[in-house]
Amino acid sequence: MAKSKALVKSNTNVFPILSNTEKISDKIVNKNNCKFCQSKYRKEAEDRYEQVKNIKVVHKFLEEKGESVAYSSVRNHIFNHYLVHERNIKIKEYGEQLEGWINEDRKRRGSIIERIAIMEKEMATIASNTIGQSLEDQRRNADILKKLSDTITALEDKIEEIDNALEPVEIIVNKLSDIISMEIKNSNSNEV
């Protein structure tokens, strides 16, 4: 019984990455002083970059379309506007998927803890009712208590499996959260 009380530890620690992903903007970066951002061929040029992953090709594409955007401006846009936006979308999606997975395991864990509590209550009820019963009834109740105890032990093992499966995720999530927090702190951008 003491083991199951220890297992009822609070699993409600909020992963910082999940709260930080809500703060991340998935809006397209659009700077007034960026010729690439203001280009009417922006979408096509960004799609071209996605296909070839080559800034020179994108620069040449814009020149062919009659846009006079310096190579350094194309590079700046790709790294500081386009890729930042793409990364933010991926981080946000990953955070949402992770939150769903964690919540599913928490629900499963909570359900198992609830069953353990019900079984422990039943064990206490059966044990308290054995006083004054015949030897045969006491043996039957002892068998029932043993089966309940074995089931509780199996459920506690299942909780331990869930906790052990979440432990590496907690480590990764905490590291990612640290990285995101540092990115947010070190950014000079108002959007971040």
PAZA-345775 format. One record per residue: x, z, y of N, C-alpha, C in turn; residue in three letters; chain; residue number from 1. Coordinates in nm, 3 decimals. Each point is the difference from the previous one (the first is absolute). Last residue first. Layout:
neast  nup  nnorth  caeast  caup  canorth  ceast  cup  cnorth  aa  ch  i
X  Z  Y  X  Z  Y  X  Z  Y  ALA  A  NUM
...
***
This chain:
neast  nup  nnorth  caeast  caup  canorth  ceast  cup  cnorth  aa  ch  i
0.996  -3.174  3.753  0.031  0.091  -0.109  -0.051  0.137  0.033  VAL  A  192
-0.039  -0.323  0.333  -0.093  -0.025  -0.110  0.024  0.094  -0.117  GLU  A  191
0.289  -0.011  0.383  -0.122  0.077  0.022  -0.099  -0.018  -0.114  ASN  A  190
0.547  -0.042  -0.046  -0.122  -0.076  0.020  -0.120  0.091  0.020  SER  A  189
0.463  0.105  -0.117  -0.025  0.001  0.144  -0.131  -0.067  0.033  ASN  A  188
0.197  0.274  -0.459  -0.052  -0.122  0.059  -0.022  0.017  0.148  SER  A  187
0.142  0.340  -0.324  0.108  -0.080  0.056  -0.048  -0.127  0.069  ASN  A  186
-0.304  0.308  -0.223  0.074  0.075  0.102  0.102  -0.088  0.071  LYS  A  185
-0.240  -0.182  -0.365  -0.091  0.026  0.111  0.074  0.070  0.114  ILE  A  184
0.233  -0.073  -0.400  -0.028  -0.129  0.066  -0.087  0.022  0.123  GLU  A  183
0.079  0.371  -0.275  0.120  -0.035  0.076  -0.020  -0.131  0.075  MET  A  182
-0.343  0.135  -0.288  0.007  0.091  0.115  0.122  -0.031  0.087  SER  A  181
-0.047  -0.234  -0.404  -0.100  -0.044  0.098  0.005  0.088  0.123  ILE  A  180
0.276  0.123  -0.357  0.045  -0.127  0.056  -0.096  -0.047  0.108  ILE  A  179
-0.117  0.382  -0.246  0.114  0.029  0.087  0.047  -0.127  0.070  ASP  A  178
-0.331  -0.047  -0.324  -0.053  0.065  0.119  0.110  0.032  0.099  SER  A  177
0.118  -0.164  -0.421  -0.059  -0.106  0.083  -0.056  0.057  0.130  LEU  A  176
0.159  0.309  -0.312  0.112  -0.078  0.054  -0.052  -0.111  0.090  LYS  A  175
-0.321  0.252  -0.229  0.065  0.082  0.104  0.118  -0.073  0.062  ASN  A  174
-0.218  -0.204  -0.362  -0.087  0.002  0.118  0.063  0.081  0.112  VAL  A  173
0.217  -0.007  -0.417  0.007  -0.131  0.065  -0.081  0.000  0.129  ILE  A  172
-0.023  0.388  -0.263  0.136  -0.017  0.051  0.011  -0.131  0.078  ILE  A  171
-0.403  0.089  -0.224  0.015  0.088  0.115  0.138  -0.017  0.063  GLU  A  170
-0.086  -0.223  -0.401  -0.072  -0.063  0.110  0.014  0.083  0.126  VAL  A  169
0.173  0.169  -0.404  0.084  -0.107  0.056  -0.067  -0.070  0.117  PRO  A  168
-0.261  0.345  -0.207  0.123  0.050  0.061  0.091  -0.112  0.052  GLU  A  167
-0.423  -0.050  -0.254  -0.007  -0.002  0.146  0.132  0.039  0.066  LEU  A  166
-0.056  0.016  -0.474  -0.011  -0.141  0.041  -0.002  -0.011  0.153  ALA  A  165
-0.004  0.429  -0.195  0.131  -0.063  -0.021  -0.002  -0.147  0.041  ASN  A  164
-0.407  0.239  0.013  0.091  0.053  0.102  0.139  -0.065  -0.012  ASP  A  163
-0.317  -0.106  -0.329  -0.041  -0.057  0.129  0.096  0.046  0.109  ILE  A  162
0.060  0.189  -0.423  0.035  -0.143  -0.002  -0.033  -0.066  0.134  GLU  A  161
-0.138  0.444  -0.063  0.145  -0.006  0.019  0.049  -0.145  -0.002  GLU  A  160
-0.448  0.077  -0.100  0.025  0.027  0.143  0.149  -0.009  0.028  ILE  A  159
-0.126  -0.029  -0.445  -0.040  -0.122  0.070  0.023  0.016  0.151  LYS  A  158
0.067  0.373  -0.274  0.107  -0.097  -0.022  -0.030  -0.131  0.073  ASP  A  157
-0.331  0.326  0.000  0.109  0.042  0.087  0.121  -0.094  -0.015  GLU  A  156
-0.362  -0.065  -0.288  -0.035  -0.041  0.135  0.109  0.039  0.101  LEU  A  155
0.046  0.143  -0.447  0.013  -0.146  0.006  -0.031  -0.052  0.141  ALA  A  154
-0.071  0.456  -0.083  0.144  -0.029  -0.003  0.024  -0.151  0.011  THR  A  153
-0.442  0.144  -0.045  0.052  0.035  0.132  0.148  -0.032  0.009  ILE  A  152
-0.203  -0.049  -0.417  -0.047  -0.104  0.092  0.053  0.025  0.141  THR  A  151
0.082  0.326  -0.327  0.079  -0.120  -0.028  -0.038  -0.115  0.095  ASP  A  150
-0.254  0.396  0.025  0.136  0.025  0.047  0.089  -0.123  -0.022  SER  A  149
-0.436  -0.006  -0.178  -0.005  -0.008  0.146  0.140  0.017  0.060  LEU  A  148
-0.039  0.061  -0.460  -0.022  -0.142  0.034  -0.005  -0.019  0.152  LYS  A  147
0.027  0.440  -0.161  0.126  -0.071  -0.026  -0.014  -0.147  0.038  LYS  A  146
-0.385  0.268  0.026  0.095  0.036  0.106  0.134  -0.073  -0.018  LEU  A  145
-0.324  -0.048  -0.337  -0.044  -0.069  0.121  0.098  0.027  0.115  ILE  A  144
0.070  0.235  -0.397  0.029  -0.144  -0.021  -0.037  -0.080  0.125  ASP  A  143
-0.115  0.452  -0.004  0.146  -0.011  0.011  0.042  -0.146  -0.019  ALA  A  142
-0.452  0.109  -0.070  0.032  0.002  0.143  0.151  -0.013  0.023  ASN  A  141
-0.147  0.039  -0.442  -0.048  -0.128  0.053  0.033  -0.009  0.150  ARG  A  140
0.093  0.405  -0.211  0.093  -0.104  -0.045  -0.039  -0.137  0.056  ARG  A  139
-0.289  0.363  0.084  0.125  0.018  0.075  0.102  -0.106  -0.039  GLN  A  138
-0.404  0.017  -0.238  -0.021  -0.053  0.136  0.126  0.014  0.085  ASP  A  137
0.011  0.192  -0.431  -0.012  -0.147  -0.012  -0.020  -0.065  0.138  GLU  A  136
0.003  0.471  -0.031  0.135  -0.053  -0.021  -0.004  -0.153  -0.008  LEU  A  135
-0.391  0.229  0.281  0.049  0.009  -0.137  0.138  -0.065  -0.009  SER  A  134
-0.138  0.209  0.470  -0.045  -0.107  -0.089  0.057  0.023  -0.140  GLN  A  133
0.093  0.270  0.404  -0.122  0.037  -0.071  -0.052  -0.109  -0.094  GLY  A  132
0.311  -0.164  0.374  -0.010  0.143  -0.029  -0.135  0.027  -0.065  ILE  A  131
0.123  -0.430  0.171  0.037  0.027  -0.140  -0.011  0.147  -0.037  THR  A  130
-0.070  -0.225  0.444  -0.118  0.015  -0.086  0.034  0.033  -0.145  ASN  A  129
0.329  -0.091  0.347  -0.071  0.123  0.036  -0.121  0.024  -0.090  SER  A  128
0.258  -0.396  -0.054  0.081  0.118  -0.033  -0.074  0.129  0.031  ALA  A  127
-0.198  -0.411  0.127  0.001  0.015  -0.147  0.075  0.127  -0.039  ILE  A  126
0.002  -0.113  0.456  -0.136  0.034  -0.043  -0.003  0.026  -0.150  THR  A  125
0.399  -0.156  0.188  -0.024  0.139  0.041  -0.137  0.046  -0.046  ALA  A  124
0.111  -0.451  -0.069  0.082  0.087  -0.086  -0.025  0.148  0.033  MET  A  123
-0.200  -0.324  0.274  -0.067  0.005  -0.131  0.077  0.091  -0.096  GLU  A  122
0.194  -0.086  0.415  -0.119  0.083  0.019  -0.074  0.017  -0.134  LYS  A  121
0.362  -0.292  0.008  0.047  0.138  0.010  -0.117  0.096  0.020  GLU  A  120
-0.092  -0.462  -0.001  0.037  0.047  -0.134  0.049  0.144  0.002  MET  A  119
-0.097  -0.209  0.411  -0.124  0.014  -0.078  0.031  0.057  -0.138  ILE  A  118
0.365  -0.110  0.274  -0.070  0.118  0.052  -0.128  0.026  -0.079  ALA  A  117
0.241  -0.392  -0.096  0.074  0.118  -0.046  -0.072  0.127  0.044  ILE  A  116
-0.163  -0.411  0.161  -0.032  0.020  -0.143  0.069  0.123  -0.056  ARG  A  115
0.106  -0.123  0.441  -0.139  0.046  -0.007  -0.040  0.027  -0.146  GLU  A  114
0.414  -0.198  0.084  0.003  0.143  0.037  -0.140  0.060  -0.008  ILE  A  113
0.040  -0.463  -0.066  0.056  0.073  -0.114  0.004  0.150  0.030  ILE  A  112
-0.135  -0.285  0.345  -0.100  -0.001  -0.107  0.048  0.079  -0.122  SER  A  111
0.299  -0.072  0.358  -0.105  0.095  0.037  -0.108  0.011  -0.106  GLY  A  110
0.336  -0.327  -0.053  0.058  0.133  -0.016  -0.106  0.106  0.030  ARG  A  109
-0.117  -0.445  0.080  0.013  0.023  -0.143  0.053  0.141  -0.028  ARG  A  108
-0.017  -0.141  0.445  -0.137  0.018  -0.052  0.004  0.033  -0.148  LYS  A  107
0.405  -0.109  0.205  -0.047  0.132  0.045  -0.141  0.028  -0.052  ARG  A  106
0.189  -0.425  -0.079  0.062  0.102  -0.083  -0.043  0.141  0.040  ASP  A  105
-0.154  -0.355  0.266  -0.056  -0.015  -0.135  0.058  0.106  -0.093  GLU  A  104
0.173  -0.036  0.437  -0.133  0.062  -0.001  -0.064  -0.007  -0.138  ASN  A  103
0.412  -0.222  0.067  0.018  0.146  0.005  -0.135  0.070  -0.007  ILE  A  102
-0.003  -0.469  0.027  0.055  0.043  -0.129  0.014  0.152  -0.004  TRP  A  101
-0.138  -0.199  0.405  -0.103  -0.015  -0.103  0.048  0.052  -0.135  GLY  A  100
0.309  -0.016  0.354  -0.099  0.105  0.025  -0.111  -0.005  -0.106  GLU  A  99
0.322  -0.342  0.000  0.057  0.125  -0.045  -0.099  0.115  0.015  LEU  A  98
-0.113  -0.421  0.174  0.001  -0.005  -0.147  0.049  0.132  -0.057  GLN  A  97
0.015  -0.048  0.466  -0.139  0.007  -0.046  -0.008  -0.001  -0.152  GLU  A  96
0.425  -0.057  0.202  -0.050  0.135  0.023  -0.143  0.017  -0.050  GLY  A  95
0.190  -0.431  -0.006  0.062  0.085  -0.100  -0.050  0.144  0.012  TYR  A  94
-0.134  -0.306  0.328  -0.064  -0.031  -0.129  0.054  0.090  -0.110  GLU  A  93
0.207  0.033  0.421  -0.138  0.049  0.008  -0.073  -0.022  -0.133  LYS  A  92
0.431  -0.179  0.051  0.007  0.146  -0.006  -0.141  0.059  -0.003  ILE  A  91
0.038  -0.464  0.063  0.037  0.038  -0.137  0.004  0.152  -0.016  LYS  A  90
-0.078  -0.176  0.431  -0.113  -0.030  -0.088  0.030  0.046  -0.142  ILE  A  89
0.347  0.031  0.313  -0.105  0.099  0.027  -0.121  -0.022  -0.090  ASN  A  88
0.349  -0.318  -0.010  0.040  0.125  -0.065  -0.107  0.108  0.019  ARG  A  87
-0.061  -0.409  0.225  -0.014  -0.018  -0.145  0.035  0.128  -0.076  GLU  A  86
0.071  -0.002  0.466  -0.143  -0.007  -0.030  -0.022  -0.012  -0.151  HIS  A  85
0.438  -0.025  0.151  -0.049  0.137  0.021  -0.149  0.006  -0.035  VAL  A  84
0.208  -0.421  0.001  0.034  0.078  -0.120  -0.045  0.146  0.013  LEU  A  83
-0.078  -0.289  0.381  -0.065  -0.050  -0.122  0.028  0.089  -0.121  TYR  A  82
0.206  0.123  0.416  -0.145  -0.012  0.015  -0.065  -0.037  -0.134  HIS  A  81
0.478  0.059  0.054  -0.060  0.112  0.073  -0.150  -0.007  0.017  ASN  A  80
0.281  -0.338  -0.239  0.042  0.133  -0.044  -0.079  0.114  0.066  PHE  A  79
-0.091  -0.460  0.118  -0.013  0.015  -0.146  0.031  0.144  -0.042  ILE  A  78
0.065  -0.115  0.454  -0.142  0.005  -0.037  -0.016  0.026  -0.150  HIS  A  77
0.438  -0.066  0.163  -0.056  0.126  0.049  -0.146  0.015  -0.041  ASN  A  76
0.208  -0.412  -0.089  0.054  0.105  -0.086  -0.059  0.136  0.038  ARG  A  75
-0.105  -0.360  0.274  -0.064  -0.018  -0.131  0.043  0.112  -0.093  VAL  A  74
0.211  -0.018  0.412  -0.139  0.046  0.016  -0.077  -0.013  -0.131  SER  A  73
0.440  -0.168  0.022  0.003  0.148  0.003  -0.141  0.058  0.017  SER  A  72
0.055  -0.469  0.022  0.022  0.048  -0.137  -0.004  0.153  -0.004  TYR  A  71
-0.275  -0.239  0.391  0.141  0.017  -0.039  0.008  0.055  -0.143  ALA  A  70
-0.395  -0.307  0.202  0.024  0.140  -0.032  0.144  0.010  -0.050  VAL  A  69
-0.359  -0.373  0.182  0.139  0.033  0.037  0.021  0.151  -0.015  SER  A  68
-0.346  -0.396  -0.225  0.012  0.137  0.052  0.147  0.025  0.034  GLU  A  67
-0.197  -0.399  -0.219  0.010  -0.003  0.145  0.009  0.137  0.065  GLY  A  66
-0.004  -0.140  -0.477  -0.136  0.010  0.055  0.002  0.003  0.153  LYS  A  65
0.404  0.001  -0.245  -0.069  -0.126  -0.034  -0.142  -0.003  0.055  GLU  A  64
0.251  0.399  0.044  0.055  -0.105  0.087  -0.070  -0.133  -0.024  GLU  A  63
-0.110  0.356  -0.286  -0.056  0.021  0.135  0.051  -0.105  0.098  LEU  A  62
0.180  -0.004  -0.436  -0.142  -0.033  -0.005  -0.063  0.012  0.138  PHE  A  61
0.444  0.146  -0.057  -0.009  -0.147  0.002  -0.146  -0.046  0.000  LYS  A  60
0.079  0.458  -0.052  0.041  -0.041  0.134  -0.013  -0.152  0.015  HIS  A  59
-0.070  0.179  -0.425  -0.113  0.034  0.088  0.032  -0.043  0.143  VAL  A  58
0.340  -0.048  -0.316  -0.108  -0.094  -0.032  -0.119  0.024  0.092  VAL  A  57
0.359  0.301  0.025  0.037  -0.130  0.056  -0.110  -0.104  -0.023  LYS  A  56
-0.038  0.433  -0.195  -0.031  0.001  0.143  0.033  -0.136  0.064  ILE  A  55
-0.147  0.128  -0.512  0.115  -0.052  0.073  -0.038  -0.015  0.148  ASN  A  54
-0.269  0.088  -0.424  0.080  0.117  0.037  0.127  -0.042  0.074  LYS  A  53
-0.391  -0.265  -0.194  0.142  -0.031  -0.014  0.093  0.119  0.028  VAL  A  52
-0.496  0.027  0.004  0.033  -0.097  -0.105  0.151  -0.010  -0.022  GLN  A  51
-0.177  0.271  0.351  -0.036  0.058  -0.131  0.041  -0.093  -0.114  GLU  A  50
0.047  -0.158  0.441  0.101  0.102  -0.030  -0.027  0.062  -0.138  TYR  A  49
-0.320  -0.294  0.164  0.121  -0.074  -0.038  0.110  0.099  -0.037  ARG  A  48
-0.389  0.176  0.177  -0.024  -0.046  -0.137  0.122  -0.076  -0.052  ASP  A  47
0.008  0.126  0.446  0.015  0.119  -0.086  -0.024  -0.036  -0.147  GLU  A  46
-0.072  -0.339  0.317  0.143  0.034  -0.004  0.024  0.122  -0.089  ALA  A  45
-0.446  -0.131  0.082  0.067  -0.100  -0.083  0.149  0.034  -0.015  GLU  A  44
-0.250  0.269  0.292  -0.044  0.020  -0.138  0.072  -0.097  -0.095  LYS  A  43
0.080  -0.050  0.471  0.050  0.126  -0.056  -0.033  0.015  -0.148  ARG  A  42
-0.075  -0.349  0.360  0.040  -0.030  -0.138  0.049  0.125  -0.073  TYR  A  41
-0.123  -0.008  0.461  -0.123  -0.043  -0.068  0.029  -0.036  -0.145  LYS  A  40
0.278  0.374  0.300  -0.003  -0.139  -0.045  -0.131  -0.035  -0.068  SER  A  39
0.164  0.437  0.172  -0.095  -0.074  0.082  -0.013  -0.147  -0.043  GLN  A  38
0.308  0.303  -0.212  -0.133  0.064  -0.010  -0.106  -0.083  0.072  CYS  A  37
0.447  -0.137  0.044  -0.049  -0.026  -0.135  -0.139  0.058  -0.018  PHE  A  36
0.235  0.083  0.399  -0.049  -0.138  -0.004  -0.058  -0.033  -0.138  LYS  A  35
0.025  0.483  0.249  0.058  -0.069  -0.116  -0.061  -0.140  -0.007  CYS  A  34
-0.129  0.358  0.312  0.130  -0.056  0.038  0.071  -0.071  -0.115  ASN  A  33
-0.429  0.220  -0.052  -0.015  -0.098  0.108  0.132  -0.068  0.036  ASN  A  32
-0.136  0.205  -0.494  0.066  0.038  0.125  -0.014  -0.113  0.103  LYS  A  31
-0.218  0.179  -0.484  -0.012  -0.111  0.094  0.054  0.045  0.135  ASN  A  30
-0.073  0.140  -0.564  0.078  0.028  0.120  -0.008  -0.123  0.090  VAL  A  29
-0.381  0.152  -0.357  0.108  -0.095  0.021  0.069  0.033  0.131  ILE  A  28
-0.245  0.387  -0.285  -0.026  -0.106  0.097  0.120  -0.092  0.010  LYS  A  27
-0.065  0.414  -0.257  0.012  -0.127  -0.071  -0.039  -0.117  0.090  ASP  A  26
0.206  0.538  0.055  -0.089  -0.106  0.047  0.021  -0.126  -0.083  SER  A  25
0.067  0.542  -0.113  0.068  -0.129  0.010  -0.101  -0.108  0.037  ILE  A  24
-0.116  0.458  -0.094  0.048  -0.019  0.136  0.062  -0.138  0.020  LYS  A  23
-0.149  0.155  -0.426  -0.118  -0.018  0.085  0.041  -0.030  0.143  GLU  A  22
0.326  0.111  -0.321  -0.045  -0.139  -0.013  -0.124  -0.026  0.082  THR  A  21
0.187  0.441  -0.027  0.074  -0.090  0.088  -0.046  -0.144  -0.012  ASN  A  20
-0.179  0.336  -0.282  -0.048  0.022  0.137  0.072  -0.092  0.097  SER  A  19
0.135  -0.018  -0.443  -0.139  -0.044  0.008  -0.056  0.022  0.139  LEU  A  18
0.438  0.146  -0.113  -0.007  -0.145  0.013  -0.144  -0.048  0.018  ILE  A  17
0.101  0.466  -0.087  0.017  -0.045  0.139  -0.012  -0.151  0.016  PRO  A  16
-0.253  0.292  -0.373  0.125  -0.073  0.010  0.013  -0.053  0.142  PHE  A  15
-0.267  0.445  -0.158  -0.020  -0.134  0.052  0.136  -0.066  0.012  VAL  A  14
-0.192  0.398  -0.334  0.101  -0.031  0.102  -0.015  -0.146  0.040  ASN  A  13
-0.264  0.263  -0.324  -0.056  -0.068  0.116  0.105  -0.029  0.106  THR  A  12
-0.034  0.240  -0.443  0.062  -0.132  -0.005  -0.048  -0.081  0.118  ASN  A  11
0.036  0.548  -0.166  -0.056  -0.099  0.092  0.077  -0.130  -0.008  SER  A  10
-0.042  0.332  -0.423  0.069  -0.007  0.129  -0.057  -0.112  0.084  LYS  A  9
-0.110  0.161  -0.454  -0.101  -0.026  0.101  0.065  -0.007  0.139  VAL  A  8
0.236  0.114  -0.400  -0.022  -0.143  0.009  -0.103  -0.036  0.106  LEU  A  7
0.097  0.449  -0.108  0.118  -0.057  0.066  -0.019  -0.150  0.019  ALA  A  6
-0.323  0.226  -0.240  -0.010  0.040  0.141  0.117  -0.057  0.078  LYS  A  5
-0.005  -0.060  -0.465  -0.095  -0.090  0.066  -0.020  0.038  0.146  SER  A  4
0.282  0.273  -0.265  0.058  -0.133  0.015  -0.097  -0.093  0.074  LYS  A  3
-0.137  0.434  -0.121  0.090  0.004  0.116  0.059  -0.138  0.026  ALA  A  2
-0.267  0.063  -0.379  -0.082  0.000  0.118  0.087  0.000  0.126  MET  A  1
***
